[in-house]
Amino acid sequence: MGRLIRRLIKWAPIIYPIVRKFLNKRKQQKRTNPTSPR
């Protein structure tokens, strides 16, 4: 398990932004608000 956690920490900076974008898209679809940051 320790090795797996270490791998997650290594890849977190690469995967995290993609996951965040995906979550933001889902949130925007639910709310459908015109005032978006981008």
mmCIF entry with sequence, helices, sheets and N, C-alpha, C, O atoms, coordinates in Angstrom:
data_MODEL
# 
_entry.id   MODEL 
# 
_entity.id                         1 
_entity.type                       polymer 
_entity.pdbx_number_of_molecules   1 
# 
_entity_poly.entity_id                      1 
_entity_poly.type                           'polypeptide(L)' 
_entity_poly.nstd_linkage                   no 
_entity_poly.nstd_monomer                   no 
_entity_poly.pdbx_seq_one_letter_code       MGRLIRRLIKWAPIIYPIVRKFLNKRKQQKRTNPTSPR 
_entity_poly.pdbx_seq_one_letter_code_can   MGRLIRRLIKWAPIIYPIVRKFLNKRKQQKRTNPTSPR 
_entity_poly.pdbx_strand_id                 A 
# 
loop_
_entity_poly_seq.entity_id 
_entity_poly_seq.num 
_entity_poly_seq.mon_id 
_entity_poly_seq.hetero 
1 1  MET n 
1 2  GLY n 
1 3  ARG n 
1 4  LEU n 
1 5  ILE n 
1 6  ARG n 
1 7  ARG n 
1 8  LEU n 
1 9  ILE n 
1 10 LYS n 
1 11 TRP n 
1 12 ALA n 
1 13 PRO n 
1 14 ILE n 
1 15 ILE n 
1 16 TYR n 
1 17 PRO n 
1 18 ILE n 
1 19 VAL n 
1 20 ARG n 
1 21 LYS n 
1 22 PHE n 
1 23 LEU n 
1 24 ASN n 
1 25 LYS n 
1 26 ARG n 
1 27 LYS n 
1 28 GLN n 
1 29 GLN n 
1 30 LYS n 
1 31 ARG n 
1 32 THR n 
1 33 ASN n 
1 34 PRO n 
1 35 THR n 
1 36 SER n 
1 37 PRO n 
1 38 ARG n 
# 
_struct_asym.id          A 
_struct_asym.entity_id   1 
# 
_struct_conf.conf_type_id            HELX_P 
_struct_conf.id                      HELX_P1 
_struct_conf.pdbx_PDB_helix_id       AA1 
_struct_conf.beg_label_comp_id       GLY 
_struct_conf.beg_label_asym_id       A 
_struct_conf.beg_label_seq_id        2 
_struct_conf.pdbx_beg_PDB_ins_code   ? 
_struct_conf.end_label_comp_id       ARG 
_struct_conf.end_label_asym_id       A 
_struct_conf.end_label_seq_id        31 
_struct_conf.pdbx_end_PDB_ins_code   ? 
_struct_conf.beg_auth_comp_id        GLY 
_struct_conf.beg_auth_asym_id        A 
_struct_conf.beg_auth_seq_id         2 
_struct_conf.end_auth_comp_id        ARG 
_struct_conf.end_auth_asym_id        A 
_struct_conf.end_auth_seq_id         31 
_struct_conf.pdbx_PDB_helix_class    1 
_struct_conf.details                 ? 
_struct_conf.pdbx_PDB_helix_length   30 
# 
_struct_conf_type.id          HELX_P 
_struct_conf_type.criteria    ? 
_struct_conf_type.reference   ? 
# 
loop_
_atom_site.group_PDB 
_atom_site.id 
_atom_site.type_symbol 
_atom_site.label_atom_id 
_atom_site.label_alt_id 
_atom_site.label_comp_id 
_atom_site.label_asym_id 
_atom_site.label_entity_id 
_atom_site.label_seq_id 
_atom_site.pdbx_PDB_ins_code 
_atom_site.Cartn_x 
_atom_site.Cartn_y 
_atom_site.Cartn_z 
_atom_site.occupancy 
_atom_site.B_iso_or_equiv 
_atom_site.pdbx_formal_charge 
_atom_site.auth_seq_id 
_atom_site.auth_comp_id 
_atom_site.auth_asym_id 
_atom_site.auth_atom_id 
_atom_site.pdbx_PDB_model_num 
ATOM 1   N N  . MET A 1 1  ? 0.836   -1.221 0.000   1.00 0.00 ? 1  MET A N  1 
ATOM 2   C CA . MET A 1 1  ? 0.000   0.000  0.000   1.00 0.00 ? 1  MET A CA 1 
ATOM 3   C C  . MET A 1 1  ? 0.862   1.259  0.000   1.00 0.00 ? 1  MET A C  1 
ATOM 4   O O  . MET A 1 1  ? 0.524   2.251  -0.645  1.00 0.00 ? 1  MET A O  1 
ATOM 5   N N  . GLY A 1 2  ? 1.981   1.213  0.729   1.00 0.00 ? 2  GLY A N  1 
ATOM 6   C CA . GLY A 1 2  ? 2.876   2.380  0.802   1.00 0.00 ? 2  GLY A CA 1 
ATOM 7   C C  . GLY A 1 2  ? 3.343   2.815  -0.574  1.00 0.00 ? 2  GLY A C  1 
ATOM 8   O O  . GLY A 1 2  ? 3.412   4.006  -0.880  1.00 0.00 ? 2  GLY A O  1 
ATOM 9   N N  . ARG A 1 3  ? 3.667   1.811  -1.411  1.00 0.00 ? 3  ARG A N  1 
ATOM 10  C CA . ARG A 1 3  ? 4.142   2.119  -2.764  1.00 0.00 ? 3  ARG A CA 1 
ATOM 11  C C  . ARG A 1 3  ? 3.052   2.814  -3.570  1.00 0.00 ? 3  ARG A C  1 
ATOM 12  O O  . ARG A 1 3  ? 3.329   3.742  -4.330  1.00 0.00 ? 3  ARG A O  1 
ATOM 13  N N  . LEU A 1 4  ? 1.820   2.363  -3.403  1.00 0.00 ? 4  LEU A N  1 
ATOM 14  C CA . LEU A 1 4  ? 0.688   2.932  -4.145  1.00 0.00 ? 4  LEU A CA 1 
ATOM 15  C C  . LEU A 1 4  ? 0.485   4.386  -3.753  1.00 0.00 ? 4  LEU A C  1 
ATOM 16  O O  . LEU A 1 4  ? 0.263   5.242  -4.610  1.00 0.00 ? 4  LEU A O  1 
ATOM 17  N N  . ILE A 1 5  ? 0.564   4.664  -2.450  1.00 0.00 ? 5  ILE A N  1 
ATOM 18  C CA . ILE A 1 5  ? 0.382   6.041  -1.962  1.00 0.00 ? 5  ILE A CA 1 
ATOM 19  C C  . ILE A 1 5  ? 1.487   6.934  -2.524  1.00 0.00 ? 5  ILE A C  1 
ATOM 20  O O  . ILE A 1 5  ? 1.242   8.071  -2.927  1.00 0.00 ? 5  ILE A O  1 
ATOM 21  N N  . ARG A 1 6  ? 2.714   6.394  -2.542  1.00 0.00 ? 6  ARG A N  1 
ATOM 22  C CA . ARG A 1 6  ? 3.842   7.172  -3.069  1.00 0.00 ? 6  ARG A CA 1 
ATOM 23  C C  . ARG A 1 6  ? 3.614   7.510  -4.534  1.00 0.00 ? 6  ARG A C  1 
ATOM 24  O O  . ARG A 1 6  ? 3.920   8.613  -4.989  1.00 0.00 ? 6  ARG A O  1 
ATOM 25  N N  . ARG A 1 7  ? 3.071   6.540  -5.265  1.00 0.00 ? 7  ARG A N  1 
ATOM 26  C CA . ARG A 1 7  ? 2.791   6.754  -6.691  1.00 0.00 ? 7  ARG A CA 1 
ATOM 27  C C  . ARG A 1 7  ? 1.722   7.833  -6.857  1.00 0.00 ? 7  ARG A C  1 
ATOM 28  O O  . ARG A 1 7  ? 1.817   8.686  -7.740  1.00 0.00 ? 7  ARG A O  1 
ATOM 29  N N  . LEU A 1 8  ? 0.702   7.783  -5.996  1.00 0.00 ? 8  LEU A N  1 
ATOM 30  C CA . LEU A 1 8  ? -0.377  8.782  -6.057  1.00 0.00 ? 8  LEU A CA 1 
ATOM 31  C C  . LEU A 1 8  ? 0.184   10.177 -5.831  1.00 0.00 ? 8  LEU A C  1 
ATOM 32  O O  . LEU A 1 8  ? -0.176  11.122 -6.534  1.00 0.00 ? 8  LEU A O  1 
ATOM 33  N N  . ILE A 1 9  ? 1.076   10.302 -4.837  1.00 0.00 ? 9  ILE A N  1 
ATOM 34  C CA . ILE A 1 9  ? 1.675   11.612 -4.530  1.00 0.00 ? 9  ILE A CA 1 
ATOM 35  C C  . ILE A 1 9  ? 2.471   12.102 -5.740  1.00 0.00 ? 9  ILE A C  1 
ATOM 36  O O  . ILE A 1 9  ? 2.491   13.296 -6.039  1.00 0.00 ? 9  ILE A O  1 
ATOM 37  N N  . LYS A 1 10 ? 3.127   11.165 -6.430  1.00 0.00 ? 10 LYS A N  1 
ATOM 38  C CA . LYS A 1 10 ? 3.950   11.525 -7.596  1.00 0.00 ? 10 LYS A CA 1 
ATOM 39  C C  . LYS A 1 10 ? 3.076   12.043 -8.737  1.00 0.00 ? 10 LYS A C  1 
ATOM 40  O O  . LYS A 1 10 ? 3.440   13.004 -9.416  1.00 0.00 ? 10 LYS A O  1 
ATOM 41  N N  . TRP A 1 11 ? 1.929   11.407 -8.945  1.00 0.00 ? 11 TRP A N  1 
ATOM 42  C CA . TRP A 1 11 ? 1.074   11.759 -10.089 1.00 0.00 ? 11 TRP A CA 1 
ATOM 43  C C  . TRP A 1 11 ? 0.008   12.786 -9.750  1.00 0.00 ? 11 TRP A C  1 
ATOM 44  O O  . TRP A 1 11 ? -0.640  13.322 -10.649 1.00 0.00 ? 11 TRP A O  1 
ATOM 45  N N  . ALA A 1 12 ? -0.187  13.073 -8.453  1.00 0.00 ? 12 ALA A N  1 
ATOM 46  C CA . ALA A 1 12 ? -1.247  14.007 -8.030  1.00 0.00 ? 12 ALA A CA 1 
ATOM 47  C C  . ALA A 1 12 ? -1.205  15.344 -8.785  1.00 0.00 ? 12 ALA A C  1 
ATOM 48  O O  . ALA A 1 12 ? -2.246  15.784 -9.274  1.00 0.00 ? 12 ALA A O  1 
ATOM 49  N N  . PRO A 1 13 ? -0.044  16.007 -8.900  1.00 0.00 ? 13 PRO A N  1 
ATOM 50  C CA . PRO A 1 13 ? 0.003   17.315 -9.581  1.00 0.00 ? 13 PRO A CA 1 
ATOM 51  C C  . PRO A 1 13 ? -0.456  17.253 -11.038 1.00 0.00 ? 13 PRO A C  1 
ATOM 52  O O  . PRO A 1 13 ? -0.929  18.252 -11.580 1.00 0.00 ? 13 PRO A O  1 
ATOM 53  N N  . ILE A 1 14 ? -0.320  16.081 -11.677 1.00 0.00 ? 14 ILE A N  1 
ATOM 54  C CA . ILE A 1 14 ? -0.709  15.945 -13.084 1.00 0.00 ? 14 ILE A CA 1 
ATOM 55  C C  . ILE A 1 14 ? -2.202  15.617 -13.188 1.00 0.00 ? 14 ILE A C  1 
ATOM 56  O O  . ILE A 1 14 ? -2.907  16.151 -14.044 1.00 0.00 ? 14 ILE A O  1 
ATOM 57  N N  . ILE A 1 15 ? -2.669  14.734 -12.304 1.00 0.00 ? 15 ILE A N  1 
ATOM 58  C CA . ILE A 1 15 ? -4.054  14.260 -12.381 1.00 0.00 ? 15 ILE A CA 1 
ATOM 59  C C  . ILE A 1 15 ? -5.018  15.270 -11.770 1.00 0.00 ? 15 ILE A C  1 
ATOM 60  O O  . ILE A 1 15 ? -6.119  15.466 -12.284 1.00 0.00 ? 15 ILE A O  1 
ATOM 61  N N  . TYR A 1 16 ? -4.608  15.914 -10.671 1.00 0.00 ? 16 TYR A N  1 
ATOM 62  C CA . TYR A 1 16 ? -5.518  16.791 -9.916  1.00 0.00 ? 16 TYR A CA 1 
ATOM 63  C C  . TYR A 1 16 ? -6.161  17.887 -10.764 1.00 0.00 ? 16 TYR A C  1 
ATOM 64  O O  . TYR A 1 16 ? -7.378  18.061 -10.693 1.00 0.00 ? 16 TYR A O  1 
ATOM 65  N N  . PRO A 1 17 ? -5.387  18.641 -11.572 1.00 0.00 ? 17 PRO A N  1 
ATOM 66  C CA . PRO A 1 17 ? -6.001  19.708 -12.392 1.00 0.00 ? 17 PRO A CA 1 
ATOM 67  C C  . PRO A 1 17 ? -7.049  19.175 -13.363 1.00 0.00 ? 17 PRO A C  1 
ATOM 68  O O  . PRO A 1 17 ? -8.060  19.832 -13.612 1.00 0.00 ? 17 PRO A O  1 
ATOM 69  N N  . ILE A 1 18 ? -6.810  17.983 -13.912 1.00 0.00 ? 18 ILE A N  1 
ATOM 70  C CA . ILE A 1 18 ? -7.757  17.394 -14.863 1.00 0.00 ? 18 ILE A CA 1 
ATOM 71  C C  . ILE A 1 18 ? -9.056  17.044 -14.134 1.00 0.00 ? 18 ILE A C  1 
ATOM 72  O O  . ILE A 1 18 ? -10.151 17.294 -14.637 1.00 0.00 ? 18 ILE A O  1 
ATOM 73  N N  . VAL A 1 19 ? -8.915  16.463 -12.947 1.00 0.00 ? 19 VAL A N  1 
ATOM 74  C CA . VAL A 1 19 ? -10.092 16.086 -12.147 1.00 0.00 ? 19 VAL A CA 1 
ATOM 75  C C  . VAL A 1 19 ? -10.865 17.337 -11.756 1.00 0.00 ? 19 VAL A C  1 
ATOM 76  O O  . VAL A 1 19 ? -12.095 17.352 -11.786 1.00 0.00 ? 19 VAL A O  1 
ATOM 77  N N  . ARG A 1 20 ? -10.137 18.384 -11.390 1.00 0.00 ? 20 ARG A N  1 
ATOM 78  C CA . ARG A 1 20 ? -10.775 19.640 -10.980 1.00 0.00 ? 20 ARG A CA 1 
ATOM 79  C C  . ARG A 1 20 ? -11.575 20.240 -12.133 1.00 0.00 ? 20 ARG A C  1 
ATOM 80  O O  . ARG A 1 20 ? -12.699 20.703 -11.939 1.00 0.00 ? 20 ARG A O  1 
ATOM 81  N N  . LYS A 1 21 ? -10.998 20.231 -13.322 1.00 0.00 ? 21 LYS A N  1 
ATOM 82  C CA . LYS A 1 21 ? -11.698 20.753 -14.508 1.00 0.00 ? 21 LYS A CA 1 
ATOM 83  C C  . LYS A 1 21 ? -12.978 19.957 -14.744 1.00 0.00 ? 21 LYS A C  1 
ATOM 84  O O  . LYS A 1 21 ? -14.031 20.523 -15.036 1.00 0.00 ? 21 LYS A O  1 
ATOM 85  N N  . PHE A 1 22 ? -12.868 18.632 -14.613 1.00 0.00 ? 22 PHE A N  1 
ATOM 86  C CA . PHE A 1 22 ? -14.023 17.754 -14.826 1.00 0.00 ? 22 PHE A CA 1 
ATOM 87  C C  . PHE A 1 22 ? -15.120 18.066 -13.816 1.00 0.00 ? 22 PHE A C  1 
ATOM 88  O O  . PHE A 1 22 ? -16.297 18.141 -14.170 1.00 0.00 ? 22 PHE A O  1 
ATOM 89  N N  . LEU A 1 23 ? -14.727 18.248 -12.548 1.00 0.00 ? 23 LEU A N  1 
ATOM 90  C CA . LEU A 1 23 ? -15.705 18.558 -11.492 1.00 0.00 ? 23 LEU A CA 1 
ATOM 91  C C  . LEU A 1 23 ? -16.333 19.923 -11.738 1.00 0.00 ? 23 LEU A C  1 
ATOM 92  O O  . LEU A 1 23 ? -17.536 20.098 -11.543 1.00 0.00 ? 23 LEU A O  1 
ATOM 93  N N  . ASN A 1 24 ? -15.528 20.890 -12.164 1.00 0.00 ? 24 ASN A N  1 
ATOM 94  C CA . ASN A 1 24 ? -16.044 22.234 -12.440 1.00 0.00 ? 24 ASN A CA 1 
ATOM 95  C C  . ASN A 1 24 ? -17.070 22.185 -13.569 1.00 0.00 ? 24 ASN A C  1 
ATOM 96  O O  . ASN A 1 24 ? -18.097 22.862 -13.508 1.00 0.00 ? 24 ASN A O  1 
ATOM 97  N N  . LYS A 1 25 ? -16.795 21.392 -14.589 1.00 0.00 ? 25 LYS A N  1 
ATOM 98  C CA . LYS A 1 25 ? -17.730 21.259 -15.712 1.00 0.00 ? 25 LYS A CA 1 
ATOM 99  C C  . LYS A 1 25 ? -19.056 20.700 -15.224 1.00 0.00 ? 25 LYS A C  1 
ATOM 100 O O  . LYS A 1 25 ? -20.122 21.173 -15.617 1.00 0.00 ? 25 LYS A O  1 
ATOM 101 N N  . ARG A 1 26 ? -18.984 19.688 -14.361 1.00 0.00 ? 26 ARG A N  1 
ATOM 102 C CA . ARG A 1 26 ? -20.207 19.071 -13.820 1.00 0.00 ? 26 ARG A CA 1 
ATOM 103 C C  . ARG A 1 26 ? -20.992 20.085 -13.001 1.00 0.00 ? 26 ARG A C  1 
ATOM 104 O O  . ARG A 1 26 ? -22.218 20.150 -13.095 1.00 0.00 ? 26 ARG A O  1 
ATOM 105 N N  . LYS A 1 27 ? -20.289 20.870 -12.203 1.00 0.00 ? 27 LYS A N  1 
ATOM 106 C CA . LYS A 1 27 ? -20.939 21.889 -11.366 1.00 0.00 ? 27 LYS A CA 1 
ATOM 107 C C  . LYS A 1 27 ? -21.633 22.926 -12.250 1.00 0.00 ? 27 LYS A C  1 
ATOM 108 O O  . LYS A 1 27 ? -22.765 23.325 -11.977 1.00 0.00 ? 27 LYS A O  1 
ATOM 109 N N  . GLN A 1 28 ? -20.952 23.354 -13.299 1.00 0.00 ? 28 GLN A N  1 
ATOM 110 C CA . GLN A 1 28 ? -21.512 24.368 -14.200 1.00 0.00 ? 28 GLN A CA 1 
ATOM 111 C C  . GLN A 1 28 ? -22.757 23.817 -14.893 1.00 0.00 ? 28 GLN A C  1 
ATOM 112 O O  . GLN A 1 28 ? -23.737 24.539 -15.072 1.00 0.00 ? 28 GLN A O  1 
ATOM 113 N N  . GLN A 1 29 ? -22.723 22.550 -15.280 1.00 0.00 ? 29 GLN A N  1 
ATOM 114 C CA . GLN A 1 29 ? -23.877 21.945 -15.958 1.00 0.00 ? 29 GLN A CA 1 
ATOM 115 C C  . GLN A 1 29 ? -25.083 21.914 -15.025 1.00 0.00 ? 29 GLN A C  1 
ATOM 116 O O  . GLN A 1 29 ? -26.215 22.148 -15.448 1.00 0.00 ? 29 GLN A O  1 
ATOM 117 N N  . LYS A 1 30 ? -24.828 21.623 -13.752 1.00 0.00 ? 30 LYS A N  1 
ATOM 118 C CA . LYS A 1 30 ? -25.929 21.541 -12.775 1.00 0.00 ? 30 LYS A CA 1 
ATOM 119 C C  . LYS A 1 30 ? -26.543 22.915 -12.537 1.00 0.00 ? 30 LYS A C  1 
ATOM 120 O O  . LYS A 1 30 ? -27.765 23.062 -12.528 1.00 0.00 ? 30 LYS A O  1 
ATOM 121 N N  . ARG A 1 31 ? -25.696 23.916 -12.345 1.00 0.00 ? 31 ARG A N  1 
ATOM 122 C CA . ARG A 1 31 ? -26.178 25.266 -12.012 1.00 0.00 ? 31 ARG A CA 1 
ATOM 123 C C  . ARG A 1 31 ? -26.611 26.020 -13.264 1.00 0.00 ? 31 ARG A C  1 
ATOM 124 O O  . ARG A 1 31 ? -27.625 26.717 -13.269 1.00 0.00 ? 31 ARG A O  1 
ATOM 125 N N  . THR A 1 32 ? -25.820 25.866 -14.326 1.00 0.00 ? 32 THR A N  1 
ATOM 126 C CA . THR A 1 32 ? -26.030 26.627 -15.574 1.00 0.00 ? 32 THR A CA 1 
ATOM 127 C C  . THR A 1 32 ? -26.039 28.131 -15.283 1.00 0.00 ? 32 THR A C  1 
ATOM 128 O O  . THR A 1 32 ? -27.018 28.825 -15.558 1.00 0.00 ? 32 THR A O  1 
ATOM 129 N N  . ASN A 1 33 ? -24.928 28.617 -14.719 1.00 0.00 ? 33 ASN A N  1 
ATOM 130 C CA . ASN A 1 33 ? -24.816 30.047 -14.387 1.00 0.00 ? 33 ASN A CA 1 
ATOM 131 C C  . ASN A 1 33 ? -24.000 30.759 -15.462 1.00 0.00 ? 33 ASN A C  1 
ATOM 132 O O  . ASN A 1 33 ? -22.948 30.257 -15.857 1.00 0.00 ? 33 ASN A O  1 
ATOM 133 N N  . PRO A 1 34 ? -24.455 31.912 -15.946 1.00 0.00 ? 34 PRO A N  1 
ATOM 134 C CA . PRO A 1 34 ? -23.752 32.623 -17.021 1.00 0.00 ? 34 PRO A CA 1 
ATOM 135 C C  . PRO A 1 34 ? -22.472 33.305 -16.536 1.00 0.00 ? 34 PRO A C  1 
ATOM 136 O O  . PRO A 1 34 ? -21.566 33.546 -17.334 1.00 0.00 ? 34 PRO A O  1 
ATOM 137 N N  . THR A 1 35 ? -22.385 33.617 -15.246 1.00 0.00 ? 35 THR A N  1 
ATOM 138 C CA . THR A 1 35 ? -21.203 34.303 -14.700 1.00 0.00 ? 35 THR A CA 1 
ATOM 139 C C  . THR A 1 35 ? -20.159 33.268 -14.306 1.00 0.00 ? 35 THR A C  1 
ATOM 140 O O  . THR A 1 35 ? -20.088 32.852 -13.150 1.00 0.00 ? 35 THR A O  1 
ATOM 141 N N  . SER A 1 36 ? -19.338 32.851 -15.293 1.00 0.00 ? 36 SER A N  1 
ATOM 142 C CA . SER A 1 36 ? -18.289 31.871 -15.028 1.00 0.00 ? 36 SER A CA 1 
ATOM 143 C C  . SER A 1 36 ? -16.929 32.568 -15.003 1.00 0.00 ? 36 SER A C  1 
ATOM 144 O O  . SER A 1 36 ? -16.754 33.596 -15.658 1.00 0.00 ? 36 SER A O  1 
ATOM 145 N N  . PRO A 1 37 ? -15.959 32.022 -14.256 1.00 0.00 ? 37 PRO A N  1 
ATOM 146 C CA . PRO A 1 37 ? -14.639 32.677 -14.154 1.00 0.00 ? 37 PRO A CA 1 
ATOM 147 C C  . PRO A 1 37 ? -13.960 32.835 -15.507 1.00 0.00 ? 37 PRO A C  1 
ATOM 148 O O  . PRO A 1 37 ? -13.297 33.839 -15.768 1.00 0.00 ? 37 PRO A O  1 
ATOM 149 N N  . ARG A 1 38 ? -14.137 31.802 -16.390 1.00 0.00 ? 38 ARG A N  1 
ATOM 150 C CA . ARG A 1 38 ? -13.468 31.856 -17.703 1.00 0.00 ? 38 ARG A CA 1 
ATOM 151 C C  . ARG A 1 38 ? -14.495 32.157 -18.756 1.00 0.00 ? 38 ARG A C  1 
ATOM 152 O O  . ARG A 1 38 ? -14.160 32.249 -19.937 1.00 0.00 ? 38 ARG A O  1 
# 
